[in-house]
Amino acid sequence: MSKIKTYLKTILIPLIISGIITIFTKPSTAYQELIKPPLAPPSIVFPIVWTILYILMGISYGMLVINKDNDETVKKSYYTQLILNFLWPVIFFGLKWRFIALIWIILLAAFVLKMILTFYKKSKKTGLLQIPYLIWVLFATYLNLFFYILNR
């Protein structure tokens, strides 16, 4: 598979799945209804940030695929965090289980860190490309905690 096709595949998969989940959970509408904690950004920020993060995710995973560094440990780490990521909005916005979503996002942060370390061992650049993702998930954890507290 050519490099371009690999990058298209590794970038488009998370973007498409995220788009499908967004259609069903309508996070922008649900977000507007919440009592917001300090530092909560306007809803327009989320799709912009997530698009950038999914692109970075796809690029770093694509680099590992192209360099044939995507062994079972890499694949398991990448796809596990991706599944956890995709299910969080279903839990938080779709089901409105804020406390379960909080536990879920803490688990997600741990798996993102694990993925970063796994990627970093294969290629420093691929691990470092995921640092913004971890920072954003930690910020989202803060938001989730306070959404839970403020919206009970």
Order of alpha helices (4+ residues) and beta strands (2+ residues): alpha-alpha-alpha-alpha-alpha-alpha-alpha
